[in-house]
Amino acid sequence: MTTARAEPEEIDAATPRALIVSLFGLYARERAGWLSIATIVRLMGDLGVDEQATRSAVFRLKKRGWLEPQKEGRVAGYRASAEALAILEEGDDRIYGRRRATADEGWVLVVFSVPESERDKRHRLRSTLTRLGLGTIGPGTWVAPANLADAVLAALDRAGLRGFTDVFRAAHLSDADPRGTVAAWWDLEALEATYADYLRRFSGVAARWEADADPDEHRDRAFADYVPAITAWRRLPYLDPGLSLAALPEQWIGLRAEELFARFRTLLAEPAARYVRLVQES
């Protein structure tokens, strides 16, 4: 079996592949990870993606080990691979259950050394740690809030890279301002710009739905607005690994973005899910 080669949050949120990953994450798991081809094509059409682009994206996800063709009776479809389902489940904790670290929790440090003869693994290791949202203290030394230690270890194990690393829990004992320290470890300006883009794209959409007396009367529209908002959000909890507010600029824009994401889920999650069930049953 092909090993899944890309984490869902690594895929550009603007691509059909990212939308399909969201469909499987949101709606396939109650059916053991399976969606029919007809359902995938229909739902992607509702998201503005034509059938040819959808089938091309499904093919790419199949090649990457994310999807496996499987029939349910006479109905052709695709099932998320076991590894893909495990990654999606792990992502649930990060995306829907993320909590912010506190100032006294400390850090997890990852120190790696990869021989020149295995430089491909060095690239994979850096990509894995970047995807998890770790900051960089210096060459070969990465850092994250301590509450992510289990997630970091699980990702290193899944990628087969644990043997190239040493992982520590640590306390920062310097008297330096934590805001300055964290700003040196993470690109907060880029992160702030990404949060601002999310707010720009989706604040108006949420406001329109809040003015609607009954979103359940427009389930197809709810679905078409909900999935792109979830897809765009999915990468943000990895770029910002739940850094302590004490280490972030005052009035951190990420809090407004988190509130917007929560509003989307409250407003549209259920109407969108009911629409998908209607499509699956038709």
N, C-alpha and C positions, 0 to 999 in steps of 0.2 A: 504493500500500500504506500502511496506517495505521502511523504510527510508534509503537513501544512506549512508553507514557507513564509506566510505573511500574517502578522497579527491584524485583526480588523481595524484597529485604530491607526495602522500604518498606511492604509489605503486612502488616497485623496477623497475627501468627503464630496467632491463635486462629480465623481465618476459613477457610472452605473454599477460598477462592482461594489462600491461602498453602500449604495442603496440596497443592493441585493443582500449584502451581509446584514444590514439592519433588518430587512424582512425576515431573514432566518433567525436573527437574535430575538426579534420581537414576537414573531407569530408562528414559527415552525416548531419550537420546542414543546409546545403542548401536544404536538403530533409526532413526538419522538424525532424531531429534527427534520421532518419531511414536508416538502411542498410540491404540488403538481406543477408541471411545466405550464399548463394553462393558467394556473393561479399566478405564477411568477410573471408571466407575460401580461396578464390582465392588470395586476397591481402596478407593475412598472409602467404600463401605459397610463395609469392614473397619475403617475409621478412624472409624466412627460417624456418617457423613454420609449422609443419604438421597438418593435419586436426584434429587428436585426441587431440593434445595439444590445438588447437584453440577452439574446442568445450568445452573442460574442462575449459578453461579460460572464455569463454562466460557464462558457467554455474555458475562459481564463481561470476562473475559480476552481474548476475541475482539475485543470493542469497543475494548479498550486496545491492540490490536495485538500481543498476546502469543501468541495461538493463531490458526492458520489452518485452516479445514476442508479435509480431504483424504482421499480414499479410497485404500485399498491393495487393488487388485482390486475386490471388491464390498463390502469392509468399510469402514464409515464411521469416521472418526476425526479427530484433530486433530494438526497438526504445530506445534511451536514455531517462531515466526518467526525469520528469520535474525538480526534484532537481538536477540531474546530469547536465542537460543543464544549469541551473542557475550557478552551480559551474564552469562549463567550460567557461561560459561567464565572470564570475568574474576573472577566470584565464587568460583570454585574456589580460586584463589590466595589470596584473602582468608580464606575459611572453613576450608579444609583445609591450606593451606600458610603460614598467617600466622606470621611470626616477630616477636619483640619487638625493638624498636630498642635500640641501646646508647647509653650516655650521650654518646659522642663523635661520633655520626653527624650531628648537627645536625638542621635543620628545613627543611621546605618552607613558604614563605609564599605566600598568595594574597591579592592586593590587588585590589579591584574598585571600579569606578565605573560606575553605570548611570544614564542620563538619566531624569528624572522621566517623560518621555513613554513610556518603556518599563519602567514599574514592574513589569509582569508578569514580565519577564525578571529583575528584581531578586529577586522572590520565588522564581523557579525556581532562580536561582543560589544563594540561601541554602539552599533545600531540597536542592540537589545537594551542597553542601559539608557540610551537616549530616548527610546520608545517608552520606557518605564518612567521617564521624567526625572531621572537623576541629574544633579548638577555636577560640575567638574571643579575639584579643588586644585588639581594639577595633572600633569600627564600620568595616566594610569591610575588615578585616584578619583573615585566618584562618590557622591553623597546623596542621601535622601532622608526624609523623616524616618525615625526608628520604627514607626508603626507599619512601614512598608517592607520590613525585613522578610516576612514570609513570602510576600509577592515577588520580591527580588530573587529569593532563593528558588522559588518555583519556576520562574522564567529562565533562570540560568540552567536549572536541571532540564527543563523542556528543550532548551536549545543545545544541550550537551556541552555547555561551557563552564560548568561548575569547577572542573578541575584546573582551570586557568586562573582562578580567582581565590582571594582570601576575603572573607566577609566579617566585619567587626561591628559591634555596637559601641558608640562613642559619645562622650560629652564634650561640648565646646567650652573650654575653660578660659578663653581669652576675655579681656575686658572690652573688646571692640564692640561697637554698636552692631547688634545682630542684623539690622537692616542693611548696613554696608556690607557685611559679610555675605549675606544671602544674595545681594545684588552682584557680588563678584562671582558667585557660584552658578547663578541662573541668569539668563537674559530676560530680565523682568520687563524691559521696554517692549521686546517682541511679544512677550506673553500678554502684556497690557493691550497691545494693538490687536491681538487675536481675540481677546475678550470683547474689545470695542467693536470689532467686525461682527461678532455674534449678536451683540446688542443692536447694532445698526440693521442687520438683516432681519431680525425676528421680533423686535419689540413691537413694531406696528402690527405684525400678524397676530401676536397675542392680544394686543389691545382690541383689534377687530373682533376676535372671538369673545372677549370679555363683554363686548357690547351686544353680542348675539344672545337672544333670550334662551335658545335651546340648541346647542351644537349638535345634539343627537338627531336633529331633523336634517342635518347636512353631513352625514357620516362620510360620504365620499370626499368632501372638501376637508373634513377634519383629518382624514387619513393623509390626503395630499399635502397638508400643511405640517402634520405631526412628524412624519417620517424624515423629511429633510431637516427639521429642527433637531431631532434626535441624532441623525447622522452627523450633522455639523458639530454637535456638542461632544460626540463620543471621544474625540481626541483631546479635548480640553482638560479632563481630569488626569491625563497622562502628562501633558505639558506642564501643568501645575499640580504637583503631587500632594496637594493638601498642606502647603507650607503654613507655618504658624503666622497668625495675623500680627504677632509681635515682631516678626521679621520682615513684614511687608510694608509698603508705603501706606500711609494713613488713607482712609476711605478707598480701600482697595477695590478696583473695578470688578474683580472676580466675584465679589459678593452679589453685585447687581446681576451679573450673568447667571449665577447659581439660582437666584430668585426667579429669573425669567425661565430657566429650564424647569424649575419646579412648577411654575404656572402652566407651562405647556403640558406637563404630565397630568396635572389636575384637570385642566380644561379638555384635553383632546385624547388622552390615552384610551379611555373606555369607548367613546364614539368611534375612534379609529379601529379598535379591536373588533367592535361589533360589525363594522363594515367588512373587515377581512373575513370574518366568519360567514357573512352573507355570500361573499365571493367564493369561498371554499365550498359552500353548500350548493351553489348554483350549477 
